[in-house]
Amino acid sequence: MSAPSTTRSPKYDCLCAGIVVADFICAPVTRVPDAGGVVMTDAISTAIGGCASNVAMDLAKIGRRAAVVGTVGSDMPGRFVRDELAQGGVDTTHLVETRAAQTSATLVINVRGEDRRFVHTFGANAEFDGRQITPALVRQARILYLGGFFLMPG
């Protein structure tokens, strides 16, 4: 008879580290406005963006235990990102908040019949440098996913 196993299953199926972004997306417009001009859109919505947060959210949707490791600002987009991830079933315990930078954000401009255009700021992602991914934290996960890690300045 074999001895009972003393190993525990990891806390997370996947630890998703890296880029965390708040996306601001406009419904399709007919054209990009001229300088100083305006065009109307039917809606402007907010969404989770960034490799780490997107993967964590998708994993949670299919019933996997996911956590995100990244940095957001202490601002409205940061609260939105944290709340959306948590409501989606993602563990946000390791999502660091900073007052030194705004939450990374992307403005997504959709023009009918054309490819999307993006206006982006690194924001708080510039403060993420990998030190937040400790060996003890990695041991809590079956898989470590690094999303956009080498695209960040830090």
C-alpha positions as CSV (number, residue, x, y, z in Angstrom):
1,M,0.0,0.0,0.0
2,S,1.4,3.4,-0.9
3,A,1.6,6.4,1.4
4,P,-1.0,9.1,1.0
5,S,0.1,12.0,-1.2
6,T,1.2,15.1,0.7
7,T,1.4,17.3,-2.4
8,R,-1.4,19.8,-2.8
9,S,-2.9,20.8,-6.0
10,P,-1.8,24.3,-7.0
11,K,-4.0,27.3,-6.1
12,Y,-4.2,28.5,-9.7
13,D,-4.4,26.7,-13.0
14,C,-2.7,29.7,-14.5
15,L,-0.9,32.7,-13.2
16,C,-1.2,35.4,-15.9
17,A,1.5,38.1,-15.6
18,G,2.2,41.1,-17.7
19,I,0.2,43.8,-19.6
20,V,-3.1,44.9,-18.0
21,V,-5.0,47.5,-20.0
22,A,-8.3,49.4,-20.0
23,D,-9.7,49.6,-23.5
24,F,-12.0,52.5,-24.7
25,I,-13.6,51.3,-27.9
26,C,-15.8,53.4,-30.2
27,A,-18.5,51.8,-32.3
28,P,-17.6,52.2,-36.0
29,V,-17.5,55.7,-37.4
30,T,-17.7,56.8,-41.0
31,R,-14.3,58.5,-40.9
32,V,-11.5,59.9,-38.7
33,P,-12.3,63.5,-37.9
34,D,-10.3,66.3,-39.4
35,A,-8.1,68.3,-37.0
36,G,-10.4,70.1,-34.6
37,G,-13.4,68.2,-36.0
38,V,-15.8,65.7,-34.5
39,V,-17.6,62.6,-35.8
40,M,-20.4,60.8,-34.0
41,T,-20.5,57.2,-33.0
42,D,-23.3,55.1,-31.6
43,A,-21.4,54.1,-28.5
44,I,-18.1,54.2,-26.7
45,S,-17.6,51.2,-24.4
46,T,-14.9,50.1,-21.9
47,A,-13.4,46.6,-21.9
48,I,-10.6,44.6,-20.4
49,G,-7.5,44.7,-22.6
50,G,-3.9,43.5,-22.4
51,C,-2.4,40.1,-22.8
52,A,-2.3,39.1,-19.1
53,S,-5.8,40.3,-18.2
54,N,-7.4,38.9,-21.4
55,V,-6.0,35.4,-20.9
56,A,-6.9,35.4,-17.2
57,M,-10.5,36.5,-18.1
58,D,-10.8,33.9,-20.9
59,L,-9.5,31.1,-18.6
60,A,-12.0,32.0,-15.9
61,K,-14.8,31.9,-18.4
62,I,-14.0,28.3,-19.1
63,G,-13.8,27.4,-15.4
64,R,-10.1,27.6,-14.8
65,R,-8.6,29.1,-11.7
66,A,-6.7,32.2,-12.9
67,A,-4.9,35.0,-11.2
68,V,-3.4,38.2,-12.8
69,V,-0.1,39.8,-11.8
70,G,0.3,43.3,-13.1
71,T,0.0,47.0,-12.2
72,V,-2.8,49.5,-12.5
73,G,-3.2,53.1,-11.5
74,S,-5.3,54.2,-8.6
75,D,-7.8,55.7,-10.9
76,M,-11.2,55.0,-12.5
77,P,-9.8,52.8,-15.3
78,G,-7.8,50.8,-12.7
79,R,-10.9,50.3,-10.6
80,F,-12.8,49.2,-13.7
81,V,-10.1,46.7,-14.7
82,R,-9.9,45.2,-11.1
83,D,-13.7,45.1,-10.8
84,E,-14.3,43.5,-14.2
85,L,-11.6,40.8,-13.6
86,A,-12.9,40.0,-10.1
87,Q,-16.5,39.8,-11.4
88,G,-15.3,37.5,-14.1
89,G,-13.8,35.1,-11.5
90,V,-10.1,36.2,-11.8
91,D,-8.1,36.5,-8.6
92,T,-6.8,40.1,-8.5
93,T,-4.9,39.7,-5.2
94,H,-1.6,40.2,-7.1
95,L,-2.7,43.2,-9.1
96,V,-0.6,46.1,-7.7
97,E,-2.0,49.6,-7.6
98,T,0.2,52.6,-8.1
99,R,-0.3,56.3,-7.6
100,A,2.7,57.1,-9.7
101,A,1.1,56.4,-13.1
102,Q,-2.4,56.1,-14.7
103,T,-3.7,52.7,-15.7
104,S,-2.5,51.7,-19.1
105,A,-5.1,52.5,-21.7
106,T,-5.9,52.1,-25.3
107,L,-8.3,54.1,-27.4
108,V,-9.6,51.8,-30.1
109,I,-10.9,53.7,-33.2
110,N,-13.1,51.7,-35.5
111,V,-13.7,53.2,-39.0
112,R,-16.2,51.4,-41.2
113,G,-14.4,49.4,-44.0
114,E,-10.9,50.0,-42.5
115,D,-8.7,48.3,-40.0
116,R,-8.8,49.5,-36.3
117,R,-6.5,52.3,-35.1
118,F,-5.0,52.3,-31.7
119,V,-3.8,55.2,-29.4
120,H,-2.0,53.7,-26.4
121,T,-0.2,54.7,-23.2
122,F,2.1,52.4,-21.2
123,G,0.8,54.0,-18.0
124,A,1.2,51.8,-14.9
125,N,2.5,48.9,-17.1
126,A,5.8,50.8,-17.3
127,E,6.2,50.1,-13.6
128,F,5.8,46.3,-13.9
129,D,9.3,44.8,-14.1
130,G,8.8,41.1,-13.1
131,R,9.9,41.4,-9.5
132,Q,6.2,41.0,-8.6
133,I,6.4,37.4,-9.9
134,T,8.0,35.7,-6.8
135,P,9.1,32.1,-6.8
136,A,6.6,31.4,-4.0
137,L,3.8,32.8,-6.2
138,V,4.9,30.8,-9.2
139,R,4.8,27.6,-7.1
140,Q,1.1,28.3,-6.5
141,A,0.3,27.8,-10.2
142,R,0.4,24.9,-12.7
143,I,1.3,27.3,-15.5
144,L,2.9,30.8,-15.7
145,Y,1.8,32.9,-18.6
146,L,3.8,36.0,-19.4
147,G,1.7,38.2,-21.7
148,G,3.4,41.2,-23.4
149,F,6.1,41.1,-20.9
150,F,8.9,42.1,-23.2
151,L,6.8,44.9,-24.7
152,M,6.9,46.8,-21.4
153,P,9.7,49.3,-20.7
154,G,10.5,47.8,-17.2
